[in-house]
Amino acid sequence: MDTLQLASAAQCLKPLCQGKMLQRVDEWPGGVVLHFRDEAVALLAHRAPLGLWRATRKDGQPPQSAFVKQLAQRLKGFRLEELSLPWADRIVRLDFSRTQLSKREDRISLIVECFGGRGNIVLLDDEARIRLAWRWDNLEQARPRFLPGAVYTPANDQGGASGGPLQRMAPRYRPWDEPGQAALTESLSQGPHGCRPWWRLRRAGEEITYPLVIPGWDVVAEIPWETAIALPAGAPPQDLAFAAALAQREAQQRKKLDNIRADLARWEDPEHYRRMAHALFALPDAVHPGGPLHAHDYTVDPVQTLSIGVPAGKRLHQQAQWLMGQARRSERGRRQAQTRLAAQSAEWERLQALRISWERGTGTMDLLQGNRPLPGPGKASASSAPVPSGSAPFGQLWLDGFELLWGRNAKENDRLTFRVANPWDLWFHVQDLPGSHVLLRRPQRSIPVPDSVIHAAARVALQQSQCRALSAEVDWTEVRHLQHRPGGGPGEVIYRHFHSRRVRRDDQA
């Protein structure tokens, strides 16, 4: 939606929701859905179609992210007072109020920036300070706008309010000839267009739904405004789980890339170490009192003088040998880091392709968890069964889209439980007997795990234990309830909050 479409949709939705109390906030791909008494309004800031839409009220509630849960809690008991577009560039503002028993009136505002990948949803207090944001900035960014407690400032005005009504339209919709612009300006000056019929227009193969007829576009059909601003069929709840898992994987991948780049920056150029070593070898071997030593580098033309730090009491040729070893270590470290960087960069590109696939509504959880490349245009999709990684440091299995990992020895158990696992992952272990730590990965805590998957994971824990019986009790709990046994060795844990389940080796359920 451009600003004119947003303004037209707001004109229609405002009388339907104004003065009504907010009852519920739901997650939706790219935004949220606000449920009022008789109406539901979708605010989509990130995923196409962007903008403001009239949603269908539903009784069931999809999985909620942490942001949506906090937003619903803070907006509880508030009524919608105003729905407007006070700024030019696709920024929707919803003002809410609530009257306390003491007659004090609380005010709060919800800002939705419908910018696509740069979009954000922000909750402001009565002083326009940011209390909650969908996407927080950090202080390392050049121009951070979304910081806790900061006064909200809209994005740069791109001419909507000050550049005339034509500036409220997307540039590709505007007529470029003067007669067309004059006709459109006159049509726009006649008043609100939102709750009149909209039009389906077509030009050069492109088709849009717009609140007025644009000169140079062919009219395909006249559409009631209720149909024009109705939210298109959205993604099922599992798409929300896919979006949460994808965001988490992207954050992990960014951290890996930053660490690898830090490793590359830590290793200096190996040739620099060799030059310093050759300069020291050219000097008589002697014990240095410590500090910087100035020596000539004869390996370059013209000869240069290098400042070399030598520890006190160390012989110069001994320091030169250390520098040659440091050059070899630097070469090896840089080579390994570059190999890791290439592999992790390829994984980052795969995640970005998955995001594009999700934007188009074709992303699936098995593609994300299976660690496989996406099929190219015109190619058939790969098998839905994930390909196990032979180089994985742990045992690995996939159960209905959930990743299952287990350690093969005490050190792997310890690393899996206390370094790899998330606090909300599920941990399984056979009761009172030695065995592997079995970890069931969950993208986030709110994603439910089917009982059949829990039963299968418990059976794997039995099979990976030293129990020789046909059946046994298996304990399972969230990783956050585990801690090292005081004075124990690697992989020895204690836990108090847990569930138990008896499973058999030959169970199929």
Stockholm file with secondary structure:
# STOCKHOLM 1.0

chainA/1-509         MDTLQLASAAQCLKPLCQGKMLQRVDEWPGGVVLHFRDEAVALLAHRAPLGLWRATRKDGQPPQSAFVKQLAQRLKGFRLEELSLPWADRIVRLDFSRTQLSKREDRISLIVECFGGRGNIVLLDDEARIRLAWRWDNLEQARPRFLPGAVYTPANDQGGASGGPLQRMAPRYRPWDEPGQAALTESLSQGPHGCRPWWRLRRAGEEITYPLVIPGWDVVAEIPWETAIALPAGAPPQDLAFAAALAQREAQQRKKLDNIRADLARWEDPEHYRRMAHALFALPDAVHPGGPLHAHDYTVDPVQTLSIGVPAGKRLHQQAQWLMGQARRSERGRRQAQTRLAAQSAEWERLQALRISWERGTGTMDLLQGNRPLPGPGKASASSAPVPSGSAPFGQLWLDGFELLWGRNAKENDRLTFRVANPWDLWFHVQDLPGSHVLLRRPQRSIPVPDSVIHAAARVALQQSQCRALSAEVDWTEVRHLQHRPGGGPGEVIYRHFHSRRVRRDDQA
#=GR chainA/1-509 SS CCHHHHHHHHHHHHHHHTTCBCCEEEEETTEEEEECSSCEEEEESSSSSCEEEEECCCSSCCCCCHHHHHHHHHTTTCEEEEEECCSSSSEEEEEEEEECTTSCEEEEEEEEECCGGGCEEEEECTTCBEEEESSCCCTTSSSCCCCTTCBCCCCCCCSTTTSCGGGGSCTTTSCCSHHHHHHHHHHHTTCCCTTSCEEEEEETTEEEEESSCCTTSEEEEEECHHHHTBCCCCCCHHHHHHHHHHHHHHHHHHHHHHHHHHHHHHSCCHHHHHHHHHHHHTSCCCBCCSEEEEEEETTSSSCEEEEEEECTTCBHHHHHHHHHHHHHHHHHHHHHHHHHHHHHHHHHHHHHHHHHHHHTTCCCHHHHHTTCCCCCTTCCCCCSSCCCCTTCSSEEEEETTEEEEECSSHHHHHHIIIIICCTTSEEEEETTSCBCCEEECCSSTTSCCCHHHHHHHHHHHHHTBSCCSSEEEEEEEEGGGCEECTTCCTTCEECSSCEEEEEETTCCC
#=GC SS_cons         CCHHHHHHHHHHHHHHHTTCBCCEEEEETTEEEEECSSCEEEEESSSSSCEEEEECCCSSCCCCCHHHHHHHHHTTTCEEEEEECCSSSSEEEEEEEEECTTSCEEEEEEEEECCGGGCEEEEECTTCBEEEESSCCCTTSSSCCCCTTCBCCCCCCCSTTTSCGGGGSCTTTSCCSHHHHHHHHHHHTTCCCTTSCEEEEEETTEEEEESSCCTTSEEEEEECHHHHTBCCCCCCHHHHHHHHHHHHHHHHHHHHHHHHHHHHHHSCCHHHHHHHHHHHHTSCCCBCCSEEEEEEETTSSSCEEEEEEECTTCBHHHHHHHHHHHHHHHHHHHHHHHHHHHHHHHHHHHHHHHHHHHHTTCCCHHHHHTTCCCCCTTCCCCCSSCCCCTTCSSEEEEETTEEEEECSSHHHHHHIIIIICCTTSEEEEETTSCBCCEEECCSSTTSCCCHHHHHHHHHHHHHTBSCCSSEEEEEEEEGGGCEECTTCCTTCEECSSCEEEEEETTCCC
//
